[in-house]
Amino acid sequence: MIEKTVRINYLYDFYQALLTEKQNEYMRMYYQDDWSLGEIAEYFEISRQAVYDNIRRTEAMLEDYEEKLRLFARFETMHSHLAELKQLIEAKEDREKLFAVIESLEKLE
């Protein structure tokens, strides 16, 4: 469950500009402000089921955006390469390996 929450939060960070105002509110309240479905429903004076359905649809939209645009995947790859670079620099590894990692980062642009 925590992994899903972290993933959705990252996807939300990347794609929130593509969501409607209402979708943004529900996602922010549920995932970032830790409101329950009931609290959100009460605040907007709608059913808990309506909030649940909207959040699930929005999660599916975020996953669809990621499938098409791959921003989060690129971010993860870049983060991994940067960690490897840091490790190579700290270990004072050979320059060929260091430059290979740098080249792989350049390809991500």
C-alpha positions in Angstrom: 0.0 0.0 0.0 2.8 2.4 0.8 4.5 1.7 -2.5 1.2 2.5 -4.3 0.8 5.8 -2.4 4.4 6.8 -3.1 3.9 6.0 -6.8 0.6 7.9 -7.1 2.2 10.9 -5.3 5.0 10.9 -7.9 2.6 10.6 -10.8 0.5 13.3 -9.3 3.6 15.6 -9.1 4.4 15.0 -12.7 0.9 15.1 -14.2 -1.3 17.3 -11.9 -1.4 20.1 -14.5 -3.3 17.7 -16.8 -6.1 17.1 -14.2 -9.2 19.2 -13.6 -9.5 21.4 -10.6 -11.8 19.0 -8.8 -9.5 16.0 -9.5 -6.6 18.0 -8.2 -8.5 18.8 -5.0 -9.6 15.2 -4.3 -6.1 13.9 -5.0 -4.4 16.5 -2.9 -6.8 16.1 0.0 -6.6 12.2 -0.1 -3.0 11.6 -0.9 -1.1 14.7 0.4 -3.3 16.0 3.2 -4.4 12.5 4.4 -8.1 13.2 4.4 -10.4 10.1 4.5 -13.0 9.5 1.8 -15.7 10.4 4.3 -14.1 13.7 5.2 -13.7 14.7 1.5 -17.3 13.6 0.9 -18.6 15.7 3.8 -16.6 18.7 2.7 -17.9 18.6 -0.8 -21.4 17.4 0.3 -21.3 14.4 -2.0 -21.3 10.6 -1.3 -18.3 8.7 -0.2 -18.7 6.5 -3.3 -18.5 9.5 -5.6 -15.2 10.5 -4.0 -13.9 7.0 -4.2 -14.9 6.7 -7.9 -13.3 10.0 -8.8 -10.0 9.2 -7.0 -9.9 5.7 -8.7 -10.6 7.2 -12.2 -8.0 9.9 -11.6 -5.4 7.3 -10.5 -6.1 5.4 -13.7 -5.7 8.6 -15.7 -2.3 9.2 -14.0 -1.2 5.7 -14.9 -2.3 6.2 -18.5 -0.4 9.5 -18.7 2.7 7.7 -17.4 2.3 4.8 -19.9 2.2 7.4 -22.7 4.7 10.0 -21.5 7.0 8.0 -19.2 8.1 11.0 -17.2 8.3 9.1 -13.9 10.2 6.2 -15.5 12.7 8.7 -17.0 13.0 10.3 -13.5 13.7 6.9 -11.9 16.3 6.0 -14.5 18.0 9.4 -14.1 18.0 9.0 -10.3 19.5 5.6 -10.6 22.3 6.8 -13.0 23.0 9.8 -10.7 23.4 7.4 -7.7 25.7 5.2 -9.7 27.7 8.3 -10.8 28.1 9.4 -7.2 29.2 5.9 -6.2 31.8 5.8 -9.0 33.1 9.2 -8.1 33.4 8.4 -4.4 35.1 5.1 -5.2 37.4 6.7 -7.7 36.5 4.0 -10.3 38.0 4.0 -13.7 37.1 6.8 -16.1 35.7 4.6 -18.8 32.9 3.4 -16.6 32.3 6.9 -15.4 31.9 8.3 -18.9 29.6 5.4 -19.9 27.2 6.4 -17.1 27.4 10.1 -18.2 26.7 9.1 -21.8 23.6 7.1 -20.7 22.4 10.2 -18.8 22.9 12.4 -21.9 20.7 10.0 -23.9 17.8 10.7 -21.5 17.4 14.3 -22.5 
